[in-house]
């Protein structure tokens, strides 16, 4: 597949080189600072450079786009790439606010193209094996997940831009291991996330387990340890030199015997290429049976975990919850509400019911001066009762799509999160 690169973000450059190194993809056009051409040239990539993003997107040879522009331009680049009906890989975070990610999800539902965030950490074989061991214990009490991560520099995403609110890394792997997060508590030395300061995060998963993450910047050497603890045993995944270096997983089997698995350091973007190609293959088989307007709910928390745009949305929602928690020194709960026909009906009936109650009260007040107004209260309540019978006309779980059998249990739309 032929692709364009928009911008010079390091993650965008890395995945562009990994795509080209696979031999199955070719970089045909680049739009961004000229300095990045020297980096691409090290791998033998010499794409023509254009100064205008629109010119790159209008190139008839382009089938996919890597959005890797600066934070201020990234939302506009993503929007135009989706509107141009290209497959898109986008640097995370696309924006400090989840609103841009919501808009991108809606655009993707109309164009029906592949849209993936560049979040490769959960694709590491050690992270996948760690998830398998946690799922193997699914019948027991949920584990306590404890992660401590050291960084040689800062860990906040886009913290160097004074106009943006920084984000937190690692939400994809945490949700991959424990599922959706229901509650977040964040502690920092000051009342906002600042570069060079540690952050301690903790909370609760939707399915009951607890978690804690400690992020420490400006350490002498990167290091990453994640531990899943049950009542009887524990499993530990360690990156002694930080991600994406070598990894070691230590666990104890049912007989009490220790087991150790190790993985050498490897290029993490190769797994991202494989994930992108798998998404393309799924798109080729499903694009004829998925109707426009149906939003993609692929994510790392599904029964068959796959990286999807929903993971980027959840990460931005959690970033927002962390910033609020640090600022106000309180816990934040996340309410994931499904946008189904049944939920929409209940919301509409709540609005109509409140309106009719206020109208009834108004008629009772008017009846003091106009006695005939009081008789209007009964028709108003009768109209409301008639509307309640419409509930039986709304099927309980009717989707707006026709998908394979394994997709039937998925919600029919991207779930919106609100912070209480």
C-alpha positions as CSV (number, residue, x, y, z in Angstrom):
1,X,0.0,0.0,0.0
2,X,1.3,3.5,-0.9
3,X,1.1,6.0,1.9
4,X,1.8,9.7,2.7
5,X,3.6,11.1,5.7
6,X,2.3,14.4,7.2
7,X,4.7,15.9,9.7
8,X,7.9,14.9,11.4
9,X,6.8,13.5,14.8
10,X,9.3,10.8,15.9
11,X,6.5,8.2,16.1
12,X,5.3,9.0,12.6
13,X,8.8,8.7,11.2
14,X,9.4,5.4,13.0
15,X,6.2,3.8,11.7
16,X,6.8,5.1,8.2
17,X,10.2,3.5,8.2
18,X,8.7,0.2,9.6
19,X,6.0,0.2,6.9
20,X,8.6,0.7,4.2
21,X,11.0,-1.9,5.7
22,X,8.2,-4.5,5.5
23,X,8.5,-4.4,1.7
24,X,4.7,-4.3,1.4
25,X,4.2,-0.6,1.6
26,X,5.8,2.4,0.0
27,X,6.2,6.1,1.1
28,X,5.2,8.1,-2.0
29,X,4.9,11.6,-0.6
30,X,6.0,13.6,2.4
31,X,4.7,17.0,3.7
32,X,6.6,18.5,6.6
33,X,9.9,20.1,7.7
34,X,12.8,19.4,5.4
35,X,15.0,18.1,8.3
36,X,13.0,14.9,8.5
37,X,14.2,14.0,4.9
38,X,17.7,13.2,6.3
39,X,16.2,10.8,8.8
40,X,14.2,9.0,6.2
41,X,17.2,8.9,3.9
42,X,19.0,6.7,6.4
43,X,16.6,3.9,5.5
44,X,16.8,4.6,1.8
45,X,13.5,6.6,1.7
46,X,13.6,9.6,-0.6
47,X,9.9,10.6,-1.1
48,X,9.1,13.9,-2.9
49,X,8.4,16.7,-0.5
50,X,5.4,18.9,-0.9
51,X,4.7,22.0,1.2
52,X,0.9,21.7,1.2
53,X,-1.0,19.0,3.0
54,X,-3.8,19.2,0.5
55,X,-1.4,18.5,-2.3
56,X,-0.2,15.4,-0.6
57,X,-3.8,14.2,0.1
58,X,-4.8,14.9,-3.5
59,X,-2.1,12.6,-4.9
60,X,-3.9,9.8,-6.6
61,X,-1.2,7.3,-5.6
62,X,-1.9,7.8,-1.9
63,X,-4.0,5.1,-0.2
64,X,-3.1,5.6,3.4
65,X,-1.9,8.6,5.5
66,X,0.3,8.9,8.6
67,X,-0.8,12.0,10.6
68,X,2.4,13.1,12.5
69,X,2.2,16.9,12.4
70,X,2.8,19.2,15.4
71,X,0.0,19.2,18.1
72,X,-1.4,22.5,16.8
73,X,-1.9,21.1,13.3
74,X,-2.6,17.4,14.1
75,X,-6.4,17.7,14.5
76,X,-6.8,19.5,11.2
77,X,-4.6,17.0,9.4
78,X,-6.5,14.1,10.8
79,X,-9.8,15.7,9.8
80,X,-8.7,16.3,6.2
81,X,-7.1,12.8,5.9
82,X,-10.4,11.2,6.9
83,X,-12.5,13.4,4.7
84,X,-10.2,12.4,1.8
85,X,-11.3,8.8,2.4
86,X,-7.8,7.4,3.2
87,X,-6.8,4.9,5.8
88,X,-5.1,6.7,8.6
89,X,-2.5,6.1,11.3
90,X,-2.4,9.0,13.8
91,X,0.1,10.0,16.4
92,X,-1.3,9.9,19.9
93,X,-2.6,12.2,21.4
94,X,-4.4,13.8,18.5
95,X,-5.5,16.6,20.9
96,X,-5.7,17.2,24.6
97,X,-9.5,17.1,24.4
98,X,-11.5,14.0,23.5
99,X,-13.8,16.1,21.3
100,X,-11.5,15.8,18.3
101,X,-11.3,12.0,18.8
102,X,-15.1,11.8,18.9
103,X,-15.3,13.8,15.7
104,X,-12.7,11.5,14.0
105,X,-14.8,8.5,15.1
106,X,-17.9,9.9,13.4
107,X,-15.9,10.7,10.3
108,X,-14.5,7.2,10.2
109,X,-18.1,5.8,10.5
110,X,-19.0,7.7,7.4
111,X,-15.9,7.0,5.3
112,X,-15.5,3.4,6.6
113,X,-11.7,3.5,6.4
114,X,-9.2,2.1,8.9
115,X,-8.2,4.6,11.7
116,X,-5.6,3.6,14.2
117,X,-3.7,5.5,16.9
118,X,0.0,4.9,17.2
119,X,-0.1,3.0,20.5
120,X,2.3,0.1,20.1
121,X,3.0,-0.8,23.8
122,X,0.1,-3.2,24.2
123,X,1.4,-5.0,21.1
124,X,4.6,-6.2,22.7
125,X,4.7,-10.0,23.1
126,X,5.5,-9.6,26.8
127,X,2.4,-7.4,27.3
128,X,0.3,-9.9,25.4
129,X,1.6,-12.8,27.5
130,X,1.0,-10.9,30.7
131,X,-2.6,-10.3,29.6
132,X,-3.0,-14.0,28.8
133,X,-1.9,-15.0,32.3
134,X,-4.4,-12.5,33.9
135,X,-7.3,-13.8,31.7
136,X,-6.4,-17.3,32.7
137,X,-7.3,-16.4,36.3
138,X,-10.6,-14.8,35.3
139,X,-12.6,-17.2,37.5
140,X,-10.9,-16.0,40.7
141,X,-10.9,-12.6,42.4
142,X,-9.6,-9.8,40.1
143,X,-5.9,-9.1,40.6
144,X,-4.3,-5.9,42.0
145,X,-2.2,-4.3,39.2
146,X,0.8,-2.3,40.4
147,X,3.1,-0.6,37.8
148,X,6.1,1.5,38.4
149,X,7.8,3.2,35.4
150,X,11.0,5.3,35.3
151,X,11.9,7.6,32.4
152,X,15.3,9.1,31.6
153,X,13.6,12.4,30.6
154,X,9.9,13.4,31.0
155,X,7.0,11.2,30.4
156,X,4.1,13.7,29.8
157,X,2.8,13.7,26.3
158,X,3.2,17.0,24.4
159,X,4.3,18.7,27.7
160,X,6.7,20.9,25.8
161,X,3.9,22.9,24.2
162,X,2.7,25.6,26.7
163,X,-0.7,25.9,25.0
164,X,-1.6,22.2,25.5
165,X,-2.6,20.1,28.4
166,X,-0.2,17.2,28.8
167,X,-1.3,13.6,28.7
168,X,-0.3,10.4,30.4
169,X,1.2,7.4,28.6
170,X,0.3,3.7,29.1
171,X,-3.5,3.8,29.3
172,X,-3.6,1.3,26.4
173,X,-1.6,-1.4,28.2
174,X,-3.4,-0.8,31.5
175,X,-6.8,-1.2,29.9
176,X,-5.6,-4.2,27.9
177,X,-4.7,-6.0,31.2
178,X,-7.5,-4.9,33.4
179,X,-10.4,-3.8,31.2
180,X,-12.2,-0.5,31.3
181,X,-11.4,1.9,34.1
182,X,-14.2,3.0,36.3
183,X,-12.5,5.3,38.7
184,X,-9.3,7.5,38.7
185,X,-7.4,9.1,41.6
186,X,-4.3,11.2,40.6
187,X,-1.7,12.8,42.9
188,X,1.1,15.2,41.9
189,X,3.2,17.6,43.9
190,X,1.3,20.6,42.5
191,X,-2.3,21.1,41.4
192,X,-1.5,20.5,37.7
193,X,0.6,18.2,35.6
194,X,4.0,19.7,35.2
195,X,7.1,18.5,33.3
196,X,9.7,16.9,35.5
197,X,7.3,16.1,38.4
198,X,6.3,12.5,39.4
199,X,2.7,11.4,39.3
200,X,0.9,8.6,41.2
201,X,-2.3,7.2,39.7
202,X,-4.7,4.7,41.2
203,X,-8.2,3.5,40.8
204,X,-10.6,0.7,40.1
205,X,-11.5,-1.3,37.0
206,X,-15.1,-1.8,35.9
207,X,-14.9,-5.5,36.6
208,X,-13.6,-4.9,40.1
209,X,-9.8,-5.1,40.2
210,X,-7.7,-2.3,41.7
211,X,-4.7,-0.6,40.0
212,X,-1.9,1.7,40.8
213,X,0.7,3.4,38.5
214,X,3.7,5.4,39.5
215,X,5.4,7.5,36.9
216,X,8.9,8.9,37.7
217,X,10.7,11.3,35.3
218,X,14.4,12.2,35.1
219,X,15.8,8.9,36.4
220,X,19.3,7.7,35.7
221,X,18.0,4.8,33.6
222,X,14.6,3.8,32.2
223,X,12.9,0.9,34.0
224,X,9.4,-0.6,33.9
225,X,7.8,-3.1,36.2
226,X,4.2,-4.4,36.3
227,X,2.9,-6.8,38.9
228,X,-0.4,-8.6,39.0
229,X,-1.1,-10.0,42.5
230,X,-3.8,-12.5,43.5
231,X,-4.4,-14.0,46.9
232,X,-2.1,-17.0,46.4
233,X,0.5,-15.9,43.8
234,X,1.7,-13.1,41.6
235,X,3.0,-12.5,38.1
236,X,5.6,-9.9,37.3
237,X,6.6,-8.3,33.9
238,X,9.9,-6.3,34.0
239,X,11.6,-4.2,31.3
240,X,15.0,-3.7,33.0
241,X,16.1,-1.0,30.5
242,X,12.7,0.4,29.9
243,X,10.4,0.0,26.9
244,X,11.0,-1.3,24.2
245,X,14.0,-3.1,25.6
246,X,14.3,-6.7,26.6
247,X,11.6,-8.0,28.8
248,X,11.3,-10.8,31.4
249,X,8.1,-12.3,32.8
250,X,8.2,-14.3,36.1
251,X,5.2,-16.3,37.3
252,X,4.4,-19.3,39.5
253,X,2.3,-22.2,38.2
254,X,-0.4,-24.0,40.1
255,X,2.1,-26.5,41.5
256,X,4.2,-23.6,43.0
257,X,7.0,-23.9,40.5
258,X,8.5,-20.6,39.2
259,X,8.6,-20.0,35.5
260,X,10.5,-17.3,33.6
261,X,9.9,-16.1,30.0
262,X,12.2,-13.6,28.3
263,X,12.0,-11.5,25.1
264,X,14.9,-9.7,23.5
265,X,14.8,-6.0,22.5
266,X,13.0,-5.5,19.2
267,X,11.6,-2.7,17.1
268,X,8.1,-2.1,18.5
269,X,6.8,-0.6,15.2
270,X,7.0,-3.9,13.4
271,X,4.0,-5.1,15.6
272,X,2.2,-1.8,14.7
273,X,2.6,-2.6,11.0
274,X,1.2,-6.1,11.5
275,X,-1.8,-4.6,13.5
276,X,-2.4,-2.1,10.6
277,X,-2.3,-4.8,8.0
278,X,-4.7,-7.0,10.1
279,X,-7.0,-4.0,10.3
280,X,-6.8,-3.6,6.5
281,X,-7.6,-7.2,6.0
282,X,-10.6,-6.9,8.2
283,X,-11.7,-3.8,6.4
284,X,-11.6,-5.6,3.0
285,X,-13.8,-8.4,4.3
286,X,-16.3,-6.2,6.2
287,X,-16.7,-3.0,4.3
288,X,-19.5,-4.4,2.1
289,X,-21.6,-5.5,5.1
290,X,-21.1,-2.6,7.5
291,X,-23.4,0.3,6.8
292,X,-22.2,3.9,6.8
293,X,-22.8,5.7,10.1
294,X,-21.9,2.6,12.2
295,X,-19.0,3.5,14.5
296,X,-16.1,1.1,15.0
297,X,-15.9,-0.2,18.6
298,X,-12.7,-2.3,18.1
299,X,-10.6,-2.0,21.2
300,X,-8.1,-3.7,23.5
301,X,-10.8,-4.4,26.1
302,X,-12.9,-6.5,23.8
303,X,-13.1,-10.3,24.1
304,X,-10.9,-10.5,21.1
305,X,-8.6,-7.6,21.8
306,X,-7.5,-5.5,18.8
307,X,-6.1,-2.0,18.8
308,X,-8.8,0.5,17.6
309,X,-9.6,4.2,17.7
310,X,-11.7,3.6,20.8
311,X,-8.4,3.1,22.7
312,X,-7.3,6.6,21.7
313,X,-10.7,8.0,22.9
314,X,-10.5,6.3,26.2
315,X,-6.9,7.5,26.8
316,X,-7.9,11.1,26.2
317,X,-10.9,10.7,28.5
318,X,-8.7,9.3,31.2
319,X,-6.1,12.1,30.6
320,X,-8.9,14.6,31.2
321,X,-10.0,12.7,34.4
322,X,-6.4,12.8,35.7
323,X,-6.0,16.5,35.1
324,X,-9.3,17.2,37.0
325,X,-8.3,14.9,39.8
326,X,-4.9,16.5,40.3
327,X,-6.4,20.0,40.2
328,X,-9.3,19.3,42.6
329,X,-7.7,16.6,44.8
330,X,-10.6,14.2,44.4
331,X,-11.5,10.9,42.7
332,X,-13.3,10.9,39.4
333,X,-15.7,8.2,38.2
334,X,-16.1,7.5,34.5
335,X,-19.6,6.6,33.3
336,X,-19.5,4.8,30.0
337,X,-23.0,5.1,28.6
338,X,-24.1,3.2,25.5
339,X,-25.6,5.2,22.7
340,X,-28.3,2.6,21.8
341,X,-31.8,3.1,20.6
342,X,-33.1,2.0,24.0
343,X,-30.9,4.5,25.9
344,X,-31.9,7.3,23.5
345,X,-35.6,6.5,24.0
346,X,-35.2,6.6,27.8
347,X,-33.4,10.0,27.5
348,X,-36.1,11.4,25.3
349,X,-38.8,10.2,27.6
350,X,-37.1,11.8,30.5
351,X,-37.0,15.1,28.7
352,X,-40.6,14.8,27.5
353,X,-41.8,13.7,31.0
354,X,-40.2,16.7,32.7
355,X,-41.7,19.0,30.2
356,X,-45.2,17.6,30.7
357,X,-44.9,17.8,34.4
358,X,-44.0,21.5,34.2
359,X,-46.8,22.0,31.8
360,X,-49.3,20.3,34.2
361,X,-48.1,22.6,37.0
362,X,-48.6,25.6,34.8
363,X,-52.2,24.5,34.0
364,X,-52.9,24.1,37.7
365,X,-51.7,27.6,38.4
366,X,-53.7,29.0,35.5
367,X,-56.8,27.1,36.7
368,X,-57.1,29.6,39.6
369,X,-58.0,32.3,37.2
370,X,-59.2,30.1,34.3
371,X,-61.0,27.1,35.7
372,X,-61.2,25.3,32.4
373,X,-57.4,25.1,32.3
374,X,-57.4,22.6,35.0
375,X,-59.2,20.0,32.8
376,X,-56.1,20.1,30.5
377,X,-54.0,18.3,33.1
378,X,-55.7,14.9,32.4
379,X,-55.1,15.0,28.6
380,X,-51.5,15.9,29.3
381,X,-50.9,12.9,31.6
382,X,-52.8,10.7,29.1
383,X,-50.5,11.8,26.3
384,X,-47.5,10.9,28.4
385,X,-48.9,7.4,29.1
386,X,-49.5,6.9,25.4
387,X,-45.8,7.8,24.8
388,X,-44.8,5.1,27.3
389,X,-46.4,2.4,25.1
390,X,-44.1,3.4,22.3
391,X,-41.3,1.7,24.4
392,X,-42.6,-1.6,23.2
393,X,-41.9,-0.5,19.6
394,X,-38.2,-0.1,20.3
395,X,-36.4,-3.5,20.1
396,X,-34.1,-4.2,23.1
397,X,-30.9,-4.7,21.2
398,X,-31.4,-3.8,17.5
399,X,-28.2,-2.7,15.8
400,X,-27.8,-0.5,12.7
401,X,-25.4,-2.9,11.1
402,X,-25.2,-6.4,9.7
403,X,-22.0,-8.0,10.7
404,X,-20.6,-11.5,11.3
405,X,-21.9,-13.4,14.2
406,X,-18.9,-12.7,16.4
407,X,-19.7,-8.9,16.2
408,X,-23.3,-9.2,17.4
409,X,-22.5,-8.7,21.1
410,X,-20.7,-5.4,20.5
411,X,-22.5,-2.1,21.3
412,X,-23.8,-0.3,18.2
413,X,-22.0,3.0,18.8
414,X,-19.0,4.6,20.4
415,X,-19.8,5.1,24.1
416,X,-19.5,8.6,25.4
417,X,-17.9,9.2,28.8
418,X,-19.0,11.9,31.3
419,X,-17.1,12.7,34.5
420,X,-19.2,13.0,37.6
